[in-house]
């Protein structure tokens, strides 16, 4: 904003947005970034190159690709639910990125169900499954998880999940996955409001 004082201009405030890809070329500008103004979950996601934005819903989403993430959130809304975040793990998501994404979703008190929607090409379904299972084991995840995996090594992923001991719902159909995630989130919400302990994971 600018204020006019006696026919002269005084610059009162400035906000700039710097492309993440430009930070390496502009270290002096990057050093001005104030992390205290950011969501801590967003900072943690950025450390492993995840794109994260918190929303006001209760279904945590982990998706690869911005377009697929937007379509997933739209479908959740269409099925009567509300996404809790935009979380894009990228096309080449690895075990560490999936684990960090699980950590962020598990620690979010607003998330009552988790929907993982991965269409693999560069990455593989079995690697995604291993990352999710490692997250469940080490983070003691007790939230219901719906996996929509499709693409490379899907059969291996199914085998890994079936032998993991975790009660996760796996499908290759996105519409079915979104509907199941919405139903599970409703069950968890009603149980919490009624002060009933349930286990869906």
N, C-alpha and C positions, 0 to 999 in steps of 0.2 A: 504494500500500500504506500501511497505517497501523499504528503500533506503540503499544501501551499502556504508558505509563510513569507509575507511581504514580497510577493511576486517571485519568490525563489522556491525551488523544489527541495524538500528534505526527504531522503529515503528512510522510511520508518521500519520496514521489515522485508525479509526476503526468504523465500522457500524455493529450493531447487530439487529436481529429481534427476539422479544420475543413473544412467544405464549400468547394470551390474557388469556388463562386458567391458565397460570403459574404465572401471575402477583400477585395473592393473596399469593402465596407461596414464592415469591421473592420481597418483598416490597422495598428493597434497590435498586434493578434494576428498578422496576416500577417507583420509584421516579426520575430516571434519564431521563424519557421521556420528550421530548421537544414539547409541543403542538403548539408552534409557527411555527413548520415545517409542520403542518397538515392543511388540508382544514377545515375551520370552520364548514362546513356542516357535515364533517366526525366526528368531535368532538361531535357535537350536536346529531348525530345519535348514537354514541357510548354510550351516557348517558342512553339511553333506550334500549340498546342491539340490535341496528339495524346495519346491515353490509352495508356500503355505500361506493361507489367508483364513483367519477365524471368521465363522459366521454364527448365527444365533439359533441353529437347530440342534438336534440330538442324535443324528446319524453321522458318525465319522466316516469320511471317504478317503480311500487311498487308491489313486488312479494313475496310469501312465499316459501322459499326453494331455495338453490343455483342452483340446477339443473334446476328447473322451470324458474328461473331468466335467466339463460344462454339460455334456449330454447326460452324464450320470446324475448330476444334481437336478437337472430338469425332470428326469424320470422319477427320481425320489419325490419331488414335489407333485408330479402327476399321480403318483400312487398314494398320496395323502401324508407324506412325511416331510421332514425338514432337514437339509444337510447342515452339519455342524461346522464344516470347513471346506475349503478348496485345497487339496493336497495332491500335487503332481510330482510323482517320483521320477519322471522322465522315461525316455524310451529305452535307456540302457541301465535300468535300475539293478543294483546288486544287493547282496545280503545286508550290508551295513546300512544302506539307504532304507530298505524295507524294515529293518530292525528299529531304526530311528523313527520312522513313520509310525510304527506300532507303539513305540514309547510315547510319542506325542499324543496319539489318540487315546491310549490307555490312561494317561495322566490327566486328560481333560475331563473334569467332573460333569460337563454337559453331555458328553458322549454316552449314549445308552446302548448303541449297537454299532458294529463296524462293518462297512461294506468295502471289500477289496475288489476292484474291477481292473484287471490287467489283460490287455490284448498283446500277446508277446510276438516279437519278431527278432529284435537284437538281443533282448534278454530272453529268459526261458521260464516256463511255468514252474519247473521243478525248483529253480533257484528262488523264485518268489515264495513258493510253498515252504521251503527250508527257512527263509527269512521270517515268515509269519510264525512258524512253529518255534523257532529260536526265541522270538519275542514272547510267545505264550509261556514258554518254559522259564525264561529268565526274568520276565516282568510280572509273572503270575497274573496274567490277563484273565478276568472273570466276566468280561463282556461278551455277548453273543457275536460271532463272526460269520459273515456270509462272504464266500469267495466266488467271484465270477472270473474264471481263468479260461483263456482260449488262445490256442496257437502252439508254438514250439514246445515239445516235451510235456504235453498235457496228460498223457497216460501215466508218465512217471510221477507227475505231480499228484494225480489221483491216488496212486499207490502210497506215496509218502504220507499224504494226509490220512488215508484210511488206517495206516499203521502207527500214526502219531499218538493215538489215545485221546486226542482232543475232539470234542463234538462240534465240528465246524460244518456248515452247510456249503457244499460245493456244487456249482452248476456252470454250464457254458452259456446259459441264456441270461442276458442282461435284465430283461423285463422280470423274469422270475426272481432274480437276485435282488432287484430293487424292492419288489413286493414283499419278499421274505424279510429283508432288513427293516422295512417299515413296520411290519407286523411284530417283529421281535422288539423293536424300540417301544412300541405301544405296550407290549406285555411288561417290559422292564419298568416303564414309567408308572403303569398302574400298580405294579407290585410295590414299587418304592413309596408311592403315595399311600398305599394300604399298609405299609410297614410289614411286608411279607418278604422273607428271604427266598430267592429262587436261584437256581443255577442253570444257565443255558449254554455254558461253554465247556 
